Amino acid sequence: MKKIKLIVAAVAMLSLVSSSAVYADGFGPGEGLYIGGFAGVGTGIVQATVTSRTGGDHEGGTFDMADGGIGLFGIEGGGWLGYGYKMGDFYLGWDMDFAGAGPEFRLTSSIGIDMKHLAANEVTTDVTAERQWRGGGAGRIGYYLNADTLFAFKGGLHAEEFEIADGMGNNEEVYAGGYQLGLSLESRIAAIDPNLSVRLEAVYDDYISAPVSAVGGDAPGKADIEVTGMGTQMRAGLQYSFFDVSSLF
């Protein structure tokens, strides 16, 4: 009887040690199914081509912001969702991210600007453009610098919505998109939870040309605007891995 109790106690202790070892190892940064949240700063440059329509006695023309552009800046917050495989020191995964309102620009004037060719009202003193949301998907490849640290590169596509207001009651929703490239560094916070990581990320967005048609209406003398440019995001957040698909097989 004493031998049986001794065997049971030994098995229980072995199970406890094994479970603790598995828990202590946990998931590597970015491994398995993960979800996370971030906050950061978004910046960018917007360029525009404005084409004024011809008609009647109005002569049209095209005005192109050929060099430079208008700067965007703002605070953003959002989240990550993805899945990754740890293959020795190498990493392969897929990542989605979404961020809310962020970068914007605002142009103001102490006197009214003549806008009679763009809208029924003739003057404005305030023009704004603000990003409403941004979403993207990308593939990721990376390398584990050590068991707790992952350096990864991602590339994919993104889409964004901007709202442009001319200060005269005319608002236009502009949808932009293009490719995205990013670099990230993830480090596991083993002292708190072996599945929890801190993630630092930098992302570059390219904007494919987005048309803003017929601002102020369709009459001759109104304008068509095509917007393009680029954006960057610097983010910091927490990420948690909690499921491995291979465990189902």
C-alpha positions as a Markdown table, in Angstrom:
| # | Residue | x | y | z |
|---|---|---|---|---|
| 1 | Met | 0.0 | 0.0 | 0.0 |
| 2 | Lys | 2.8 | 2.4 | 0.9 |
| 3 | Lys | 4.5 | 1.6 | -2.4 |
| 4 | Ile | 1.3 | 2.4 | -4.3 |
| 5 | Lys | 1.0 | 5.8 | -2.5 |
| 6 | Leu | 4.6 | 6.5 | -3.2 |
| 7 | Ile | 4.2 | 5.7 | -7.0 |
| 8 | Val | 1.0 | 7.9 | -7.1 |
| 9 | Ala | 2.8 | 10.8 | -5.4 |
| 10 | Ala | 5.8 | 10.5 | -7.8 |
| 11 | Val | 3.5 | 10.5 | -10.8 |
| 12 | Ala | 1.7 | 13.6 | -9.5 |
| 13 | Met | 4.9 | 15.4 | -8.9 |
| 14 | Leu | 6.2 | 14.5 | -12.4 |
| 15 | Ser | 3.0 | 15.7 | -14.0 |
| 16 | Leu | 3.2 | 19.0 | -12.1 |
| 17 | Val | 6.8 | 19.5 | -13.1 |
| 18 | Ser | 6.0 | 18.7 | -16.7 |
| 19 | Ser | 3.1 | 21.1 | -16.8 |
| 20 | Ser | 5.2 | 23.9 | -15.2 |
| 21 | Ala | 7.9 | 23.3 | -17.8 |
| 22 | Val | 5.4 | 23.6 | -20.7 |
| 23 | Tyr | 3.9 | 26.7 | -19.2 |
| 24 | Ala | 7.3 | 28.3 | -18.6 |
| 25 | Asp | 8.2 | 27.6 | -22.2 |
| 26 | Gly | 4.9 | 29.0 | -23.6 |
| 27 | Phe | 4.7 | 30.4 | -27.1 |
| 28 | Gly | 7.5 | 32.2 | -28.8 |
| 29 | Pro | 6.8 | 35.9 | -29.7 |
| 30 | Gly | 4.4 | 35.9 | -32.6 |
| 31 | Glu | 3.9 | 32.1 | -32.5 |
| 32 | Gly | 0.5 | 30.5 | -32.8 |
| 33 | Leu | -2.7 | 32.5 | -32.9 |
| 34 | Tyr | -2.2 | 36.0 | -31.4 |
| 35 | Ile | -4.1 | 39.1 | -30.7 |
| 36 | Gly | -2.8 | 42.5 | -29.5 |
| 37 | Gly | -3.4 | 46.2 | -29.1 |
| 38 | Phe | -1.3 | 49.2 | -29.8 |
| 39 | Ala | -1.0 | 53.0 | -29.7 |
| 40 | Gly | 1.2 | 55.1 | -31.8 |
| 41 | Val | 1.8 | 58.1 | -34.0 |
| 42 | Gly | 0.9 | 58.4 | -37.7 |
| 43 | Thr | 2.5 | 60.8 | -40.2 |
| 44 | Gly | 2.3 | 61.3 | -43.9 |
| 45 | Ile | 2.5 | 63.4 | -47.0 |
| 46 | Val | -0.5 | 64.0 | -49.2 |
| 47 | Gln | -0.2 | 65.3 | -52.8 |
| 48 | Ala | -3.1 | 66.4 | -55.0 |
| 49 | Thr | -3.8 | 67.1 | -58.7 |
| 50 | Val | -6.8 | 69.5 | -59.2 |
| 51 | Thr | -8.5 | 69.7 | -62.5 |
| 52 | Ser | -11.0 | 72.5 | -63.1 |
| 53 | Arg | -13.8 | 71.7 | -65.6 |
| 54 | Thr | -14.4 | 73.7 | -68.7 |
| 55 | Gly | -17.8 | 75.0 | -69.8 |
| 56 | Gly | -19.4 | 78.2 | -71.0 |
| 57 | Asp | -17.0 | 81.0 | -70.5 |
| 58 | His | -15.0 | 79.1 | -67.9 |
| 59 | Glu | -11.5 | 77.8 | -69.0 |
| 60 | Gly | -10.4 | 74.7 | -67.3 |
| 61 | Gly | -6.9 | 73.9 | -66.0 |
| 62 | Thr | -4.9 | 71.4 | -64.1 |
| 63 | Phe | -2.9 | 72.3 | -61.0 |
| 64 | Asp | -0.4 | 69.7 | -59.8 |
| 65 | Met | 1.4 | 69.5 | -56.4 |
| 66 | Ala | 4.5 | 68.2 | -58.2 |
| 67 | Asp | 7.1 | 68.6 | -55.4 |
| 68 | Gly | 6.6 | 68.1 | -51.7 |
| 69 | Gly | 3.0 | 67.9 | -50.3 |
| 70 | Ile | 0.9 | 68.6 | -47.3 |
| 71 | Gly | 1.9 | 66.9 | -44.0 |
| 72 | Leu | -0.3 | 64.7 | -41.9 |
| 73 | Phe | 0.1 | 64.0 | -38.2 |
| 74 | Gly | -1.9 | 62.4 | -35.5 |
| 75 | Ile | -2.2 | 59.9 | -32.6 |
| 76 | Glu | -3.7 | 56.4 | -33.5 |
| 77 | Gly | -4.8 | 53.3 | -31.7 |
| 78 | Gly | -5.8 | 49.9 | -32.9 |
| 79 | Gly | -5.0 | 46.1 | -32.8 |
| 80 | Trp | -3.3 | 43.1 | -34.4 |
| 81 | Leu | -4.6 | 39.7 | -35.2 |
| 82 | Gly | -2.5 | 37.0 | -36.8 |
| 83 | Tyr | -0.9 | 33.6 | -36.8 |
| 84 | Gly | 2.7 | 32.5 | -37.0 |
| 85 | Tyr | 4.9 | 29.4 | -37.2 |
| 86 | Lys | 8.2 | 29.0 | -35.4 |
| 87 | Met | 10.6 | 26.9 | -37.4 |
| 88 | Gly | 13.8 | 26.7 | -35.4 |
| 89 | Asp | 15.2 | 30.2 | -35.5 |
| 90 | Phe | 13.0 | 31.2 | -38.5 |
| 91 | Tyr | 9.5 | 32.5 | -38.5 |
| 92 | Leu | 6.7 | 32.6 | -41.0 |
| 93 | Gly | 3.2 | 34.2 | -40.4 |
| 94 | Trp | 0.3 | 36.3 | -41.5 |
| 95 | Asp | -0.9 | 39.5 | -39.8 |
| 96 | Met | -3.9 | 41.8 | -39.9 |
| 97 | Asp | -4.1 | 45.2 | -38.3 |
| 98 | Phe | -6.7 | 47.9 | -37.9 |
| 99 | Ala | -6.4 | 51.5 | -36.6 |
| 100 | Gly | -9.0 | 54.2 | -36.0 |
| 101 | Ala | -8.9 | 57.9 | -36.6 |
| 102 | Gly | -5.4 | 59.3 | -36.7 |
| 103 | Pro | -3.3 | 61.6 | -39.0 |
| 104 | Glu | -4.9 | 64.8 | -40.2 |
| 105 | Phe | -4.1 | 68.2 | -41.6 |
| 106 | Arg | -5.9 | 71.5 | -41.2 |
| 107 | Leu | -5.4 | 74.6 | -43.3 |
| 108 | Thr | -6.8 | 77.9 | -41.9 |
| 109 | Ser | -6.8 | 81.5 | -43.1 |
| 110 | Ser | -7.4 | 84.8 | -41.2 |
| 111 | Ile | -9.4 | 86.0 | -44.2 |
| 112 | Gly | -11.9 | 84.3 | -46.5 |
| 113 | Ile | -10.5 | 82.5 | -49.6 |
| 114 | Asp | -12.4 | 82.9 | -52.8 |
| 115 | Met | -13.9 | 79.5 | -53.7 |
| 116 | Lys | -16.7 | 80.5 | -56.0 |
| 117 | His | -15.6 | 78.0 | -58.7 |
| 118 | Leu | -15.7 | 75.1 | -56.2 |
| 119 | Ala | -19.0 | 75.6 | -54.4 |
| 120 | Ala | -22.1 | 77.8 | -54.1 |
| 121 | Asn | -20.6 | 79.6 | -51.1 |
| 122 | Glu | -17.8 | 81.9 | -52.2 |
| 123 | Val | -15.4 | 81.9 | -49.2 |
| 124 | Thr | -13.8 | 79.5 | -46.7 |
| 125 | Thr | -11.3 | 80.0 | -43.9 |
| 126 | Asp | -10.9 | 76.3 | -42.9 |
| 127 | Val | -10.1 | 73.2 | -44.8 |
| 128 | Thr | -9.4 | 69.8 | -43.1 |
| 129 | Ala | -8.7 | 66.2 | -44.0 |
| 130 | Glu | -8.7 | 63.5 | -41.3 |
| 131 | Arg | -8.1 | 59.7 | -41.6 |
| 132 | Gln | -11.2 | 57.8 | -40.3 |
| 133 | Trp | -9.7 | 54.3 | -40.3 |
| 134 | Arg | -6.9 | 52.2 | -41.7 |
| 135 | Gly | -6.8 | 48.4 | -42.2 |
| 136 | Gly | -4.4 | 46.0 | -43.7 |
| 137 | Gly | -3.2 | 42.5 | -44.2 |
| 138 | Ala | 0.4 | 41.2 | -44.7 |
| 139 | Gly | 2.6 | 38.2 | -44.7 |
| 140 | Arg | 5.5 | 38.1 | -42.2 |
| 141 | Ile | 8.9 | 36.5 | -42.2 |
| 142 | Gly | 11.3 | 36.8 | -39.4 |
| 143 | Tyr | 14.2 | 35.5 | -37.3 |
| 144 | Tyr | 14.4 | 34.7 | -33.6 |
| 145 | Leu | 17.4 | 36.5 | -32.2 |
| 146 | Asn | 16.9 | 34.3 | -29.1 |
| 147 | Ala | 14.1 | 32.3 | -27.5 |
| 148 | Asp | 12.4 | 35.5 | -26.3 |
| 149 | Thr | 13.0 | 38.0 | -29.2 |
| 150 | Leu | 11.6 | 38.0 | -32.7 |
| 151 | Phe | 12.7 | 40.4 | -35.5 |
| 152 | Ala | 10.2 | 40.3 | -38.4 |
| 153 | Phe | 9.5 | 42.0 | -41.8 |
| 154 | Lys | 6.0 | 42.2 | -43.3 |
| 155 | Gly | 4.6 | 43.1 | -46.7 |
| 156 | Gly | 1.1 | 43.4 | -47.9 |
| 157 | Leu | -1.8 | 45.7 | -48.8 |
| 158 | His | -3.8 | 48.4 | -46.9 |
| 159 | Ala | -6.8 | 50.5 | -47.3 |
| 160 | Glu | -7.8 | 53.8 | -45.6 |
| 161 | Glu | -10.7 | 56.3 | -45.5 |
| 162 | Phe | -10.2 | 60.1 | -45.2 |
| 163 | Glu | -12.8 | 62.7 | -44.8 |
| 164 | Ile | -12.2 | 66.1 | -46.4 |
| 165 | Ala | -14.2 | 69.1 | -45.3 |
| 166 | Asp | -13.9 | 72.5 | -47.1 |
| 167 | Gly | -15.4 | 74.6 | -44.3 |
| 168 | Met | -18.5 | 75.4 | -46.4 |
| 169 | Gly | -20.6 | 72.3 | -45.6 |
| 170 | Asn | -19.1 | 70.1 | -48.3 |
| 171 | Asn | -17.6 | 66.9 | -47.0 |
| 172 | Glu | -16.1 | 64.2 | -49.2 |
| 173 | Glu | -15.1 | 60.6 | -48.2 |
| 174 | Val | -11.9 | 59.6 | -49.9 |
| 175 | Tyr | -10.7 | 56.0 | -50.0 |
| 176 | Ala | -7.0 | 55.4 | -50.5 |
| 177 | Gly | -4.9 | 52.2 | -50.5 |
| 178 | Gly | -1.8 | 50.5 | -51.8 |
| 179 | Tyr | 1.0 | 48.4 | -50.5 |
| 180 | Gln | 2.5 | 48.4 | -47.0 |
| 181 | Leu | 5.9 | 47.4 | -45.7 |
| 182 | Gly | 6.8 | 47.0 | -42.0 |
| 183 | Leu | 9.5 | 46.0 | -39.5 |
| 184 | Ser | 8.8 | 44.8 | -36.0 |
| 185 | Leu | 10.6 | 43.7 | -32.9 |
| 186 | Glu | 8.8 | 41.5 | -30.3 |
| 187 | Ser | 10.1 | 40.5 | -26.9 |
| 188 | Arg | 8.4 | 38.0 | -24.6 |
| 189 | Ile | 7.6 | 39.2 | -21.1 |
| 190 | Ala | 8.3 | 35.8 | -19.4 |
| 191 | Ala | 8.3 | 37.3 | -15.9 |
| 192 | Ile | 4.6 | 38.1 | -16.3 |
| 193 | Asp | 3.3 | 35.5 | -18.8 |
| 194 | Pro | 5.4 | 33.4 | -21.3 |
| 195 | Asn | 2.7 | 34.0 | -23.9 |
| 196 | Leu | 2.7 | 37.8 | -23.5 |
| 197 | Ser | 5.0 | 40.0 | -25.7 |
| 198 | Val | 5.7 | 43.6 | -26.2 |
| 199 | Arg | 5.8 | 44.6 | -29.9 |
| 200 | Leu | 7.4 | 47.7 | -31.5 |
| 201 | Glu | 6.5 | 48.3 | -35.1 |
| 202 | Ala | 7.2 | 50.7 | -37.9 |
| 203 | Val | 5.0 | 50.7 | -41.1 |
| 204 | Tyr | 5.2 | 52.4 | -44.4 |
| 205 | Asp | 2.1 | 52.9 | -46.5 |
| 206 | Asp | 2.0 | 53.9 | -50.2 |
| 207 | Tyr | -1.2 | 55.6 | -51.4 |
| 208 | Ile | -2.4 | 54.6 | -54.8 |
| 209 | Ser | -4.2 | 57.6 | -56.5 |
| 210 | Ala | -7.7 | 58.2 | -55.1 |
| 211 | Pro | -10.2 | 60.4 | -57.0 |
| 212 | Val | -12.4 | 62.9 | -55.2 |
| 213 | Ser | -14.8 | 63.7 | -58.0 |
| 214 | Ala | -17.0 | 66.8 | -58.5 |
| 215 | Val | -16.3 | 68.7 | -55.3 |
| 216 | Gly | -19.2 | 71.2 | -55.1 |
| 217 | Gly | -21.3 | 69.6 | -57.8 |
| 218 | Asp | -21.1 | 68.7 | -61.5 |
| 219 | Ala | -21.4 | 72.2 | -63.1 |
| 220 | Pro | -18.7 | 73.7 | -65.3 |
| 221 | Gly | -16.0 | 75.4 | -63.2 |
| 222 | Lys | -16.2 | 72.8 | -60.4 |
| 223 | Ala | -13.1 | 70.7 | -59.7 |
| 224 | Asp | -12.0 | 67.1 | -59.8 |
| 225 | Ile | -9.3 | 66.2 | -57.3 |
| 226 | Glu | -6.9 | 63.2 | -57.4 |
| 227 | Val | -5.1 | 62.5 | -54.1 |
| 228 | Thr | -1.9 | 60.4 | -53.6 |
| 229 | Gly | 1.0 | 60.3 | -51.2 |
| 230 | Met | 2.5 | 58.1 | -48.4 |
| 231 | Gly | 2.1 | 57.5 | -44.7 |
| 232 | Thr | 4.1 | 56.0 | -41.8 |
| 233 | Gln | 3.1 | 54.6 | -38.4 |
| 234 | Met | 5.2 | 54.1 | -35.3 |
| 235 | Arg | 3.5 | 51.8 | -32.9 |
| 236 | Ala | 4.0 | 50.1 | -29.5 |
| 237 | Gly | 1.7 | 47.6 | -27.9 |
| 238 | Leu | 1.2 | 44.2 | -26.2 |
| 239 | Gln | 0.5 | 40.9 | -28.0 |
| 240 | Tyr | -0.7 | 37.6 | -26.6 |
| 241 | Ser | -0.4 | 34.1 | -28.2 |
| 242 | Phe | -2.9 | 31.6 | -27.1 |
| 243 | Phe | -3.5 | 28.8 | -29.6 |
| 244 | Asp | -1.5 | 26.5 | -31.9 |
| 245 | Val | -3.4 | 24.8 | -34.8 |
| 246 | Ser | -0.9 | 22.0 | -34.9 |
| 247 | Ser | -2.2 | 20.9 | -31.4 |
| 248 | Leu | -5.4 | 19.7 | -33.2 |
| 249 | Phe | -3.5 | 17.1 | -35.2 |
